[in-house]
Amino acid sequence: MFKVKTLNNISQEGLSLLGGNYIITAEDPNPDAILLRSFKMHDMELPESVKIIGRAGAGVNNIPIEEYAAQGVVVVNTPGANANAVKELVILGLLLSSRKVISGINWAKSQQDNPEVDKLIEKEKAKFAGQELTGKKIGVIGLGAIGVLVANAALSLGMEVYGYDPFVSVESAWGLSCDVKRALSLDEIIGECDYITLHVPLIDQTKNMINAERLKKAKPGLRLLNFARGALVSNDNIKAAMESGDLACYVTDFPDQELLQLDNVIGIPHLGASTAESEENCARMAVHEIKEYLENGNIVNSVNYPDCYMGISSTPARIGITHKNIPNMVGQITSSLAKDNINIGDMLNKSKGEFAYTLLDVDSKVTLDSIDRLEKIAGVLKVRIIKNEN
């Protein structure tokens, strides 16, 4: 029986997939897995019993992933599960930035007691004139699950689409329309496009990627959309670019007090993935990943360990080992098992940065003494018997 601790409200649609071998709890001090959405774990003391953390969403800034990797704890997320919800909000953001719908609605509402409002509307509507999307150039920075959907949707709106992502995956490239033009640099896309939309993770290399220097190179009247992470853009630079006329509008899903004071900022209260469908998709995907790891030892969509998949074991026992990525680790593991006359039927070893994972199917039952010897190997972090038949 596995125990899964929830740190946020998780969709029941997803939790129901855990089945009868799982206990769902919000209080247990020693769970096998933790499932969360936005709960901030940086100040949380992690129980030694935890083997995997499932983030029902894509961003993991609320989780100390390197610290947990050093403890042998796998952290997984759900890339793409909320992609459609975010894509739809980006399209709305494009429309809101182009047509002065919000200010027009607010003005109309302010005239609710005016009996001549129908005549006044015809007189005042010119103040809220905008521009169409068709024929305009849009730059999509980041071509992951969301970026690909946004790029393809923009094409269907009649826009000329430029994509920039030096690290685009093969899977994403397969989903991208051949009509999306490839940009070779960020500066190229900034200088060419009427609209820019950001879809990259927040890491050291992307923090403040849209800065004062780049905004000075922007096409006049640029409309910038940020549904990825607030810190990709500097507030001071946004304000200066608006004052200079380089930036016509900034649509962000991460407004703060400073941004909300600016007239041409459309602040949306972090609604990118806030749909029932998205929450269900994320929960279902995170639950699947947790089950794969706990029941089969397979790692799917990890952010701090390599993905490893060996299906369902057909041998008497399966062992999973999280360890440091150092020389001779595999040799020490296999030698230790050989001393106990344990034959390895199949094995998978992969690394990601400083950490690695070894999954072994063996042809005989594994004893606690064997596990104890594996745990004593320098650099081994966690050893787990996933399957052990009598």
PyMOL commands that set and color helices and strands:
alter all, ss='L'
color gray80, all
select helices_A, chain A and resi 12-15+65-70+83-98+101-110+117-128+145-156+170-175+186-192+212-216+230-232+235-244+257-260+276-296+329-339+368-375
alter helices_A, ss='H'
color red, helices_A
select strands_A, chain A and resi 2-6+22-25+33-36+52-55+74-76+137-141+160-164+181-182+195-198+222-226+247-252+265-267+317-324+344-352+355-362+380-388
alter strands_A, ss='S'
color yellow, strands_A
deselect
rebuild
show_as cartoon
